[in-house]
Amino acid sequence: MPKPIALILLLAYVVALTSLSLMNIHKMPSLGSSFDDKLYHLGAYVVFMLISFNFFRQTQLKHKILVSGAIIVLYGIIIEVLQQTLSTTRTLDVYDMLANFIGVVVGAIIIKLMVNLKLN
């Protein structure tokens, strides 16, 4: 994917995720568990990691997976703090941060597996 398109995709995802994270979302489809919200967080951050790495892999940056992951984890923490300070309907949740972190780790594992498969 050309770098400008990868950047546009990344920025669009950040805008969408930020908007959804700060909005009051009443009715998300049920996944059938008592921790659906955490699964949504995990999935969103796996995708965020993959999109972010897709952009950063085209740069001269070293440790692309680590840098992508660190930026995304920091972003997730900032969003949780903003939910507490800016929103009247959303609150800071440490378990959301944990789900975000796990999503980043799962994304990093997927990236590593994909890179290793390409090399072999």
N, C-alpha and C positions, 0 to 999 in steps of 0.2 A: 504494500500500500504506500503510495507517495506520502512523503512527510507532511505536506500541507493538509492533505485529507486526514491523516492520522491526528494532526493537531486539532482540526475542526471537530472530529469525532470525540476527542478527549474533552475539549472545551464544552461541547454540547452535552456530554454526559455529566460533567461537573455542574453545569447550570441546571440540568434536569434533576440530578440527585440533591443538590442544594435546595431547590424549590420544593421537591417532595419531602425533604427532611424537615423543612420549616413550616410546611402547611399542615393544617388539621386534616388528616385522612381518616374519615369515619369508617368506611366499609371497604376494607381490603378483602379480596377473596380468601376464604378459609382454606388452609392446607391440611386441616384435620388434626392439628396438634395444639397443645396448650402454649406452645412457644412459637407460633407462626411469625410474630414480629421479628424474632431473632433469626429465623430462617430467611426472612426477607432481607435483613441486614447482611447476613452471611452471603447470600446470593448477589446482592448489589455490590458488595466489596470484592467478590471474586471477579465479577465483570469489570469493575473499576480497575482492578490490578491488571487484568488482561489488556484492557484498552490503554492504560497508562504505559505498560511495558511495550506495547505495539508502537507507541510514539517514541519512547526513550531508546529503544533498540536501534533507532536510526540516527542516534546522536553519538558523539565521541566520548560521552560520559562513561566512566568506569563504574563497575558494580551496579549495573542498570536495574537489576531485580531489587537489590537492597535499597537503592535510592527511590525507586518507584514505591516500594512498600513503606518506607519511612515517611514519604510525603503523604501517602494515603492515610496512614495511621494518624498522623498529625491532623490532617483534614478532618478525619472522623471525630477526633477529640474536640476540635474547634466547633464542629457542627453540634455536638452534644452540649457544649457550653452555650452556644447561640440559642439552642432550643430552650435552655433554662432561662436565659436573659431576655430574649426577644419575643418568645411565644408565650401566650397565655394558655395554650392547649397542649403544649409539648413540654416534657421535662427531661433533665439530664438523667441518663440511665447507664450505670457502669456496665451492666450486662449487654447493652447495645454496643458499647465500646469493645467489649470482649468479643461479641459476634462479628463486629467489623474487623478486628484483629485476626480472628480465625479465618475470615473470608480472604484477607490479604495473604495469610500463610497458605491457604488452599490454592489461591491463585498463583502464588510463587512456586508451589509444588507442580502445578499443571505446566507452568512455563518451563521449569527445569526439565520435566519429562519430555516436553515437546522439543526443547533444545537438544537434549540427549538423543532423542530418536532421530532428529535431523542429522546429527553428527555420525550416527552409526550407519 
